[in-house]
C-alpha cells in the first residue's frame, strides 16, 4: 500500500514537470531556427500575404516566414512580387511578372515567395533539416544580389 502512495505522489510531482519539457518536434524546430539565424535569416511568425483566389491555395499546415531584410533605399529598381507554388508550379500574382528562376531551388515545403520593398520572404513548413534551410538561404541570397 505504501508503494502505491509513493508512486502516486511521484507521478503527481513528475507529471507537470514532464509536460513542460519540449517535445521532439519543438526541439527540431528550435535547432532549425537557430541554424537559420546563423545563416543570416530572420525567422518570424507572420500572417500569409493575401493570395488571390484564382490560385486555390489552402496551406494544409502552419507556415513559418524565413526572411532577409535590406534597406529599400539601396534597391531603387526593386519590383515587389508575390509568387505561389501551386499544383501547376510557381505562379505570379501579376500575370505579366516573370517567376524568378531560383524559385525552383526552394525546398518542396516552400509555398509562398514574397519580394517586398524591405525584405525577401519565404513561407514554408520547415521540413527538410539543415539542407532545406541552406536552400532557402541560397535562394534568398541570390534574389537579394539579383537586382
C-alpha positions as CSV (number, residue, x, y, z in Angstrom):
1,X,0.0,0.0,0.0
2,X,2.8,2.4,0.8
3,X,4.5,1.7,-2.6
4,X,1.3,2.7,-4.3
5,X,1.1,6.0,-2.4
6,X,4.8,6.7,-3.2
7,X,4.1,6.1,-6.9
8,X,1.1,8.3,-6.9
9,X,3.0,11.1,-5.2
10,X,5.9,10.7,-7.6
11,X,3.5,10.8,-10.6
12,X,1.8,13.9,-9.2
13,X,5.2,15.6,-8.9
14,X,6.8,14.4,-12.2
15,X,3.7,14.8,-14.4
16,X,3.7,18.6,-14.6
17,X,7.5,18.6,-15.0
18,X,7.3,16.3,-18.0
19,X,4.6,18.5,-19.5
20,X,6.9,21.5,-19.7
21,X,9.7,19.7,-21.4
22,X,9.9,20.4,-25.2
23,X,8.8,17.7,-27.5
24,X,11.0,16.2,-30.2
25,X,9.2,18.4,-32.8
26,X,9.8,21.5,-30.7
27,X,13.5,20.7,-30.3
28,X,13.8,20.1,-34.0
29,X,12.2,23.4,-34.8
30,X,14.3,25.3,-32.3
31,X,17.5,23.8,-33.8
32,X,16.2,24.6,-37.3
33,X,15.6,28.2,-36.4
34,X,18.9,28.6,-34.7
35,X,20.6,27.3,-37.8
36,X,18.7,29.7,-39.9
37,X,19.7,32.6,-37.7
38,X,23.3,31.5,-38.1
39,X,22.8,31.7,-41.9
40,X,21.6,35.3,-41.6
41,X,17.9,34.6,-41.9
42,X,15.3,36.1,-39.6
43,X,12.6,33.6,-38.6
44,X,9.2,35.3,-37.9
45,X,5.7,34.2,-37.4
46,X,3.9,36.3,-40.0
47,X,0.4,36.2,-41.5
48,X,0.5,35.0,-45.1
49,X,0.0,37.8,-47.6
50,X,-3.4,37.9,-49.3
51,X,-3.3,35.3,-52.0
52,X,-5.7,35.7,-55.0
53,X,-8.5,33.1,-55.0
54,X,-7.6,32.0,-58.6
55,X,-4.6,30.1,-57.1
56,X,-7.0,28.0,-55.0
57,X,-4.3,28.0,-52.3
58,X,-5.1,26.5,-49.0
59,X,-2.0,25.7,-46.9
60,X,-2.6,22.4,-45.1
61,X,-0.1,23.2,-42.4
62,X,1.3,26.1,-40.4
63,X,3.9,28.0,-42.3
64,X,6.8,30.0,-40.9
65,X,8.3,33.0,-42.5
66,X,12.1,33.0,-43.2
67,X,13.3,36.4,-44.4
68,X,16.2,38.5,-45.2
69,X,15.9,42.3,-44.8
70,X,17.6,45.1,-46.7
71,X,17.4,48.9,-46.9
72,X,14.8,49.8,-49.5
73,X,16.7,53.0,-50.4
74,X,19.5,50.8,-51.8
75,X,17.1,48.9,-54.1
76,X,15.6,51.7,-56.3
77,X,14.6,49.3,-59.1
78,X,13.2,46.6,-56.9
79,X,9.8,45.4,-58.1
80,X,7.7,43.7,-55.3
81,X,6.1,40.5,-56.2
82,X,4.2,37.5,-54.8
83,X,4.7,34.0,-56.1
84,X,2.8,30.9,-55.0
85,X,3.6,27.3,-55.6
86,X,0.5,25.5,-56.8
87,X,0.0,22.1,-58.4
88,X,0.9,23.7,-61.7
89,X,4.2,25.0,-60.3
90,X,5.2,28.6,-59.3
91,X,2.8,31.3,-60.4
92,X,2.9,35.1,-60.0
93,X,0.2,37.2,-58.6
94,X,0.8,39.5,-61.5
95,X,0.3,37.5,-64.7
96,X,2.9,39.5,-66.6
97,X,5.6,39.1,-64.0
98,X,8.3,36.5,-64.7
99,X,8.9,33.9,-62.0
100,X,12.5,34.2,-60.5
101,X,14.5,31.3,-61.9
102,X,15.9,30.5,-58.5
103,X,12.4,29.8,-57.1
104,X,12.7,26.2,-58.3
105,X,15.7,25.7,-55.9
106,X,13.4,26.2,-52.9
107,X,12.6,23.1,-50.8
108,X,9.3,21.3,-51.5
109,X,7.6,22.8,-48.4
110,X,8.2,26.4,-49.5
111,X,4.9,27.5,-51.0
112,X,5.0,31.3,-51.0
113,X,7.8,33.7,-52.0
114,X,7.4,37.4,-51.4
115,X,9.7,40.0,-52.9
116,X,8.9,43.1,-50.8
117,X,10.2,46.7,-50.6
118,X,12.2,45.9,-47.4
119,X,12.6,42.1,-47.3
120,X,12.5,38.9,-49.2
121,X,10.3,36.3,-47.6
122,X,9.7,32.5,-47.9
123,X,6.8,30.9,-46.2
124,X,7.4,27.2,-45.7
125,X,6.8,24.2,-43.5
126,X,10.3,24.0,-42.1
127,X,10.8,20.3,-43.2
128,X,14.0,19.0,-44.6
129,X,16.6,19.8,-41.9
130,X,19.6,22.0,-42.4
131,X,19.9,21.2,-46.1
132,X,16.5,22.8,-46.7
133,X,17.5,25.9,-44.6
134,X,20.6,26.1,-46.8
135,X,18.4,26.0,-49.9
136,X,16.2,28.8,-48.5
137,X,19.3,30.9,-47.6
138,X,20.8,30.3,-51.0
139,X,17.7,31.4,-52.9
140,X,17.1,34.5,-50.8
141,X,20.8,35.4,-51.2
142,X,20.6,35.0,-55.0
143,X,17.4,37.1,-55.1
144,X,19.0,39.8,-53.0
145,X,22.0,40.0,-55.3
146,X,19.9,39.8,-58.5
147,X,18.9,43.4,-58.7
